[in-house]
Amino acid sequence: MAKPPYLEMGVVVSFSEIFNSPATLEGAREILAHYKREAVLLVLAKLSAALRIWFRPDYQKDNGLARDVFKNARRADAHSMAGNPSRLFFTRLGVLATARLALGTCNRQEASDITEPQQAAHVLACCLMMNELTSSTAPPTGVADLLVHQLANHNAMAHYDFRADLLRSLEIFERNRTLLVNQPGTVDLEAEFRSVTGLSPRQFIGLCLVIGAPYRMMDAGSLISDDPTFFIDKNRFANMKISDAELTSFFGTVARTASQLAEYLPTRGERPLADTTVFQSWPVIRTEGIERYYCCDLASLMDKTGRGLYWTLFGAADARTKGKLGGTYGRAFEAYLHDCVQRAGFAPDSYIDSPRFSDGAEVCDGLFIDGPRIILCEYKSSVLTAEAKLSGRLDLLEPDLRKKFVTGDADGRKGIAQLSRSIERLLNGDPVTGLPSRNWSMLQPVMVCLEDAMLCPGMSGYLNDQFDRAPLKRRSRVRIAPLTLIDIERFEDLLPDMKAFGFGTLLEDYYRAHMRNAGGHDQLVAFRRRNIPFLDDKPEPPDEKESAFRRFFADLGAGLFDESTGAV
């Protein structure tokens, strides 16, 4: 019997069920206005570190703290939800949204420091308010509305192993010239990064890891005492082979004072309450008046070691360079995945990179041949805008989603439109260069995505609603499978199994177990090894990612530290 799917379920606690009064933006602002901006941010940063909300929820610690600070916290247990799911008081989104609100609210001259537990409890109550206020208020009437309701919290969760993201992003930056073979209209990502930050991508990543290391170890601590170990100054880097100028460049890239962040927010115009990208840009806070720092959100700092490298470069580049970055990164991302498939040992007759019809028209980004099956893959480095993902409004999400993953734009078809057109041509018998003529039994469309939002429950259902298979099915007896979404990390992890057992075999087994009976062919669980029953009794391939990360750390120690100091 197949193992049950891996699901991690929890239900967020709202302010109203604990305090028996509605959460309001005015109420949250009134509470926060009593305290100094720096004091509020520090309490929230310590909360984030103590509960490790940057990682996976620790329900026991979360509930324990809530019962310590809220006398009515046990009201959260009095519910009639099916399955008796765990309750979560402090979410990453709620904490960061409170911090963002404090930036614009805490500006009174008479505001006080936070020196008493009850004062800290007031700030924590605002986190519960933001749990409610950042959610969509529109009633869900279909899969698209359900998607909108979930996206903000889904976006704030930790979805990937930062080690894999780090290694992938570093390789793309350091090898993009090799991967792209000097394609016209592209830029050297590594050189541009060094130009705008004063550091190589590898140096920048190393310093982020050094900053983040102590926060990864924290599991408790006072929310109000001035714990010196929570802060960072340049003395921490005394034994490192890095100059003061390079340190200044690094902190100038990742850190701002609370007042600088407050001054920056109005320049962004009206933004959704759930838009906490200000802390994604600057996850380190500099203490006013002195060179002392602390990390306010470790997840955002770790993101800068991976896919955030691109956004760090984009944020600092001039307009001319920005115009080339998206195309460069997209092409490098696609070339990187072709390279991954080749390194996994796929034979030339089982994978075609950048396949084209005989007239030169593009088929898809990568095409796998698995016996009588063809798997058409689109490799998507596109990301949705913060406003689209976090507004809680379908009218803002849908245009961006359709442009990048469904229809495309003036530059051509993208996503579903590209896959649909290519499937139509394949059914018509149009030849593909390098693809043998054969009686195919099934065509299986896949999107491999960098964007975390594409794995949100409801997203696959929405996209499959846009993927109209009915006219394609009428053309041929060849089966057309629903679209399957795969995140980049799982795609990389499963390449050895795809080679050993067949990509199409794994897709079909996953579909039977998890998508066939789901309304709208939605993926309620991700396409990953533990959710593919066929692989339950198969040995797991070696964890090459762990070996590669150990080599990276060894190189990091040699590059940043004297031999007598050792690795990080």
N, C-alpha and C positions, 0 to 999 in steps of 0.2 A: 504494500500500500504506500502511495506517495506521502511524503511529509506534508503537513499543513503549510500554507504559505507563511513567510515571515512578515508579521505585522507588529508595529509598535503603536499602540493606541493610547491616547490620553485626551482628556477634556479640560479645556482651560477654565479656570475659576473666574467669575465675573465679580466686579465691585458690588453690584446690586444684590447678589445673593448672600454676600457676607455682611454688608452694611445696611441692607434693607432700604436703600435709597438709590436713585438712578445715578449713573456716571454721567457727568457733564464736563465739557471742556472748560467752562467757566469755573466749575468747582476745582478742577485740577490746577488751573492757573492761580486761583485764590490760595491754595495750599502752598504751591511752589514759590509764590511771590514773597512769602515770609522769610525765605532763606537765600543766602548768597549762592550765586550761580556755581562758583567753584566748589562749595560745600556739597551741593546737590550732585554734581557730576562725580565727585569723589565717592560719595555713598553708593551711587549706582555702579561705579566701576568696581568697588569692593564686593557688592552684591553679585555682580557678574562673575567675578573670580571665585568667590566662596562657593557659589552654587554650580560653577562650571556651566553656565547657561550657554556658553559659546560652543558647547559640544552636544551631548545627548542629555535629556532631562534626567536628573537624579530625584525621583519622586519622593524618596524618604527624606532627603535633606531639605528639599523644597517645602514639603508639608510640615516638617519639624520647625523650620524658621517661621513659617506662616503662623503656626500655633503659638510660637513665642511672642510674636508681635501683634497678632490680631486676636482679641479675646473671643470673637465669634467665628474663628476659622473652621471649627468643626461643622459649621452649617453646610460646608461643601460636601460632607459625607451624606447629607440628607437629600438624596436624589433617587430617582427611579429609572435611571438609564440602564438599558439592556446590557448585560455583560459586566456590570459594575466596573467601568473603566477607571483607571487612575486619574486623579485630579492634579492639575498643575497650576500653581498660583503665579509664578514668576517666569514669564516667557522672555526670550531675547527681544522680540518685537516690542513687548510692553515696556521693558527696561529702556531700550534705545529710544523709543518714542517719547518716554518721559524725559530722557536726557535732552532730546531735541526741543521739546516744549520748554524746558528750563532755560535753554539758551536765549529764547526770546522773551521769557516771562520774568526771570530773576534779575531785575535791574533796579530795585529800590535801594536808595542810599541807606535806609534804616534796616535793611535785611540782616538777619543774624547768621552766625555759624551754626553748625549742627553739632551739638555737644552732649545731647541727652538721647537715650534710646527712644523716647516718645517722639522726638523730632524726626529721627530716622524712620520711625513707623509711619509718620505722615507721608513721607516721600514714597515709601513702599506701597502705601494705599493708592497713590497716583499710578503706580505700575498696574494695579488691578483695573483702574479706570481706563487706562490706555489699552488693556486687553479688549475692552468693549468698544472703545471709540475708534480704534483702527480697523474694525471689522466693517464689512459692507452692511448697509441697512436695508438694501433692496431685498424683497422676499424672493427666494430661489424658485423659479418656475420651470427650469430645465437644466440640462447639463452645462450650458454656458454660464448661467447664473451661479450654479454650484461651484464652478471653477473660479469665478470672481470672488466668491465668499472665502475660498481657501487660499488664494494665491499669496496674500500678504504674509500670513504666518508660515506658509510653506517656504517662501522666499527667505525668511529669517532663520530657518532651521539649518543645521549642519548636514549637508547631503553627501559630501565626498571626503575621501581620505586626503588630507592636505599633502601627504608625501607624494602620491601619484600626481596630483595637480602641480606640485612644485617641479618634479622631474620633467613632466611634459612641457610645462611653460618654459623652463630653462632651456630645454633642448630646442624648442621652436625659436627662442630668441638667439641662442648661440649658433644654431645651424640653419637659420632661415635663408642665408645666401646660398648655402649648399643645397638645401631642399628646393629652392626656387630656381637654381641655376641662372641667376642674374636675369630673371624675367623683367621685361620693361615695365615701367610704371610702379615699381616696388621700391622700398627703402630697406636699409640695413637696420633691423630692429635693435640689435645689440649696440651698434654704434650710436644710433639716435638716443637710446636710453642713457648711455654714458654721457652724451652731450648735454642732455637736459637735467640730469641728476648729479653729475660729477662722480658717479659710481658705475661699475659694471653691474649687470643683472646679478651675477654670482655674489659680488660683494654686498649688494643691497639685500639679497635674500639672507645671507649670513647674518647681517646685522638685525634683520627682523627676527630671526630665530633666537639670537642672543637676548634681545629685548623680551621676547615672549616666553623664554624658558622658565623663569620663576613663576609666572602666572599660570603656566600649565600644571605646576605642582601645588598650587594653593588649593586648600579644601575647606578652610575655615578662617575666621578672623573677625575682629570687631569692625562694625560698620562706622564707628564714630571716633575711635582712637587714632592718633597719628602714627601709624606703624611705619617706621623708616624703611623696612624691607619692601614696602609696596612701591617705593619711588626709585627712580633711576636717575643717575647723573653721569657725567663723562668719566668719573673715576672707575666705573664698572668696566671701561674699555682700556684701562691703563696698560694691561699686559697684551693687548692686541696689536697686530701690525696694521694699524690704520692711523692716518694723520688726523689732526684736529680739524683741518679743512674738510676732510671727507666726512667726519662725524657731523660737522655743521651742515653739510649738504644733505646728509641722511635725515637729520632731525627736521631740517627745513622742508623736506619732502613728506614726512609722515606725521608731523606734529604741528599743532596750533594751540594758542592759549584759548581759554573759554571765551574771552571777549572777542578775539579774532573770529572764532566760529560764529558768535552772535552777530558780528558785523557782516559775515559772509551770507547768512541765511536770506536776508531780504533781497540780495542780488539774484536769487534763484526764482523769485516770483512766488506765486501761490503754488504750494505743493501739498500732496496728500499727507495726512497725519502719519501714515505708515512709511513715508519716505525718509529713511534714516541714512541715506547715502552720504551725508556730511561726515559721518563717523567711518564710513567705508573709505572715504578719501583721506581722512586724518584720524586714525584710530588711537593716536597717542596725544595726550594733553600735556601741554607745557604749563608749569606753575607760573602765575603772573609775577614778573619782576626778577625771577631767578632761573638758571638753567637746571631745572629739576622736572622730571617727567614721570608720567604713569600711563599705562595702557587702559583705555576705557572699554575696549571690546576686542578680545583676543581673536575672535573669529575673523574680524576685518583685518587685523594685522597678519594673520596666517594667510588670508586671501591674497594679500599683497605678495606673498612668496610664490603664488601660482598664477591663476588667471588674472589676478589684480595687477600683475606686472604690466599688462597691456594698458589698463586704465590709468596706472601711474604715469606711463609714458604719454598717453593721450592727453591727460590733464595738464602736462607741462609743455607739450610740443606747440610749435607755432602753427598758424592756420594752414600754411602750405603743406607741412608734414602731416597734419591731421587728415588732410584730404586723401593721403595715400595709405594711411595706416590700416584702415578697415580692409581694403583690398589686399594689402600685403599679408595681414594676419590670416585672412580667410584662405588665401592660396597656400600659405605656409602650414595652416592647420590641415588642409586637405592633403598636402604632400607628406606631412608627418604621418598621417593615418595610412597612406599608401606604403610608407616605409615600415610602419609597424606590421602590416599584413605580410610584407615581404620577409621581414625578420622572423615572423612566426613560421615561415617555411611553406607557405602556400605555393603550389606549383603554378606555372604560367597558365595552364589550362583550367585552373580553378578560380582565378581572380584576374580581372581586367581593370586596371586603373584608368580613370577618365575615359570610359568607353564612348565610341562614337558610331553613329550609323554611317553607312557607306557614303552618304552625301555630306558628311562632316558635322552633322547636327549632334549635339551632346545627348547621350542616353541618360546618364546619371553620374555621380562622382565615383562610385566603385561598384563593380558587378561581380558577385560570387556565383560560381557554378557548382551545384551540389547534386550530382546525378541528374535526374530529370527536372530539377528545380533551378530557377534563376532567382537570385536575391538582388534586388536593385536598391542600392544605398545612396542616400543623400547625406553628406557630411556637413553639418550646420554649426558654424561658429557664431552665427548671429545671436544677439541677446535682445530681449525686449526692453523697452525703456522703463525707467523707474515709475514714471507716471502711469504707463499702461499696466504694469504689474501690481501697483500698490494703491491705486485710486479707489478700488472697490466698485468700479464702474465699467460695465460691459462696453459702453459706447467709446471708452478710451482704450480698452484692451483690444477689442476686436480689430480695429484698423491696423494696428501695429502687428498683431498676430498674423493677420491675413497677408500683409505685405511681405513678411519675412519667412513665413512657413506654409502659406496656402497658395497664393496666386502669383506673387512676385510684383515687380514694378516695371518702370520704363526700361530698365536694363535687361529684362527678360523674365521668363518663367522661373519660379522658385518652388521648392518643396513639393507639395501635393500636385500643383499644376504640372511641374516637370515630370514627376513620376507618372501621372495619368497619361500625359501625352506620349511618353516613351512606351508605356505598356500598350497603348493603342497601336503604336507603330509595330511593336513586336508581334502583336496578334495579327496584324496585317501581313506579316511575313517580311518586313523590311530588314535587310541584313545588317548585322553589327560587325564591325571589323574585329577579327580575332575570336568571334563567337561561332562555334560550329553549328551547322544546320542540324536540328534535332527535333523530335516530337516532345516538346516540353509538357510536363504535367501540371506545373504550378509556377506562378510568378508571385514573389513575396516582397512587397515594398517595405523599406526600413528607413528611418531617420536616426542618425547618430548625432546627438545634440550636446553642445557645451552648456547651453542654458539650463540651469536647474529647474526653472519654472516649467519646462516641457515634461517633467516627471510628476507634476502635481496631479493627484487624482482628478479625473474629469478632463484633463487635457487630451488624452488619447481618444476619449469618447467624442470630444468636440471635433478633433481633426478627422476622425473617421466619419463623422456626419458630413464633413466637407468633401470627403473622398468617395465620390459616387461610383460604386463598382457596377451598378446595374447595366449601364450601356456597354461596359467592357465585357461583362459576362455574356451578353447576347451575341458578341462577335465570335466566340470560340468556346470550345469545351475545356480549354485550359482554365484551371482554377486560379482565381485572383484572391489572394489572402488580404485580410484587413491590414492597415498600416500598423507597424510596431515601432514604438519609440524606445531608444536605448541611449542611456547616458554614456558619455565618452569613457568614463572609468570602467564601467561594466563591459563595454565593448573590448577595451584593452585586456581586461582580466579573462574574458572568455575566448580570446583568439586561439589559445592552445586547444581548447575543447572544440571550437569550430573546426579546426584543422583535423582533429582526431575523429570526430563523429559527424561532422557536416553541419554547416550553419543552418541549412534548411530544416534538418532534423530537429535541432534545438528550438528553432522558431515554432515549428508545428507542435512540438510537445508542450511548450509554454502556452501556446494558443489554446490547446485542448484543456489544459489545467486551469487557466486563469482568465481567458478572454471570451471563449465561445459562449459561455452562459452569462457574461456581464452585459448589461444593457448598453447598446451602442458600441460594443467591442471596446470597452474602457479597460485600462490597465490599472487595477486597484493595487497591484503589487508590481514592483519593477522587474524587468527582464534581467535577472541575475542568477548566479549559479544555484543558490539555495532554493530558488523558485522554479527550477527546471527539473521535474521529477526524473527524467531520463538520466540525469547525472547523479542521482542519489547514491548509487552503488559504484560510481566511477571514482578512481583515485584523483585527488586534486593535484593539478600541476604544481611545480615548485613556485614559491613566491619570489619571482624575480624582482618584483618591486622593492621588497625588503632588502635584498642584496644590493640593488642599485642605490637605495637610500643610504645604506651603510658606507658604500664607496663615496657617495656624495659627502657624508659627514667626515670621513677620513680626509678628503680633499679640503673640506671647509676648515678643519683643524689645522692642516698644514698651511692653508692660505691666510688665515686670520690670526693664528696664535704662534708664539715662539715654541720651539720644540720642547722646552722645559715645562710649558703650560699644558700642552696636550689639546685634545679636542674639546668641543663645547660640553 
